[in-house]
Amino acid sequence: MKMKSHKVLSIILVMAVVFTGINFSAVKTYAGTKSSYMKSYNKLDKKCKKKFTYSGSQYEMNKDSGEEYKLWDKELNKDYNKIKKALPNNKVKKLVASELKWIKKRDKTAKKAASGWKGGSGYTMIYNLSLTKQTKSRIKWLIKNYA
């Protein structure tokens, strides 16, 4: 009888070690993911600061602001889709609803920011810079709340 209880205790001990190891591993992966999202964000931020100086003609600045926004929008979509794939269905619905609401607010805010430039040559740049600023904030929000 003593031998059986020793085997049972050994099995329980091994299972506890295995399951504890799995939990620690999962925590590491989660933290690493958040870190990798921020690493990608910081890399793009550095690239954009170097590439887009906004020191040329208004035409060039309008063009640059559009290119910069496209890069940040691509980063947002990449992160959003990765995060979405990793979530359970009930959280996916919440995220999608939040994203649709945010897009409407983003567009409205950008129009308002550029409204003083309506009809002027700087309208496009101001509009795009607002989109970029909001998109960068949204990426950080996604990372903080879902990664």
N, C-alpha and C positions, 0 to 999 in steps of 0.2 A: 504494500500500500504506500509505503514511504517513497518508493521508487517512482510510482505513478505521479504522485503529487510533485515530485522534483521535475519530472518531464513536463508536466502541465505548466509549472512556474517558468521553466526554461522557454517553452513555446510562447507564453504570455510576454516574457521579457524580450524575446526576439521580435515579436509583433510590435511591441511598444517602440522599440528602437527603429524598426522599419517605417512605421507610420509617422513617427516624429521626424525622421529624415526626409520623408516625402513632404511634410508640411514646411520644413525649413527650406527645402528646395523650391517649393512653390512661391514662398515669400521672396526668395532671391530673384526668381524669374520675373515676378511682378515689378519689383524695384528696378531691375535691369531694363525692363520694357519702358518704364517712365523715363529712365535715364537715356535710353536710346532715342526716344521721341525728342527730348530736349537737345540731345547732341545734334540731331538732324536740323532742328529749329535754329540752333546757334550757328551751325555751318551755313545755312541759307541766309541768315541775318548778316553774317560777315561778308558773304559773297555779294549780297545786294548793296551793302554799304560801300563796298569797293567799286562795284560796277555802275551804280546809279548815283552820280554826284549832283545831278540837277543844276548844272552850270552852263548849259548850252542855250540855244534859242528856245523860244516857247514851243515850237514844233517838236524839237528834240526832247524837251522835258515832258511834253504830253505823251510822246511815244515811249519814253523811259518809264513813266508812271504806269502805263498800260502793261508794259513788259514785266515790271516788278510785281504788279498785282497778279498777273497770270502765274508767276512763279509761286507766290504765296497761296493762291487759290489751289494750285496743283498740290502743294504741301498739305493744305487743309484736307483736300479730298483723299489723299493717300492715307493720312492719319485717321480720318473719319472712317474710311472703309476697313482699315485694319482693326480699329476699335470695335466697329459694328459687328464684324465677323466673330469677335471673341465674346460678345455679350449673349446672355440668354434672351429668348424672344420677348419676355416682358420688359426688359431693359432696352431692347432694340426699338420697340414701339415708342418708348419715352424719348429716346435719343432722336429718332426721326422727327417726331413732333416738335421737339426743341429746335432741331436744325431748320425745319421749315419756317418756324416762327422767327428764328434768328435771321434768316435770309431776307424776309420781308422787312424786318427792322433795319438790317444792314443797308438795303437799297434806299429806304426812306431817309435814313441818316445821311447817306452819301449825297442824295439829292438836296437835302437841306443844307449840308455843308457847302455845296457848290452853288447854291441858289444866288448868292451875291455876285457870282461870276457869269450868270446866264447871259448868253450872247457874246461873251468875251472869249478871248483866246486862251485864258487860263482855266476855263470851266472843266475841261477834260482832265487836266492834271489834278485839280482840287478834288474832283469826283473820284478819280482813281486812287489818290492818296488816302482818302477817307475809307474806300473799300479795303485798301491794304492794311491800314491801321486796325480796322475792325476784324479783318481776317486773322491778323497776327494775334490779336486778343482772343479770338475764338479758338485758335490752335492751343494756346496756353490753357484756356478754360477746359477744352477737351482732355488735355493731358492731365490736368489737375483732378478732374472729376471722373475720368473713365479709364485712364491708362493704368 
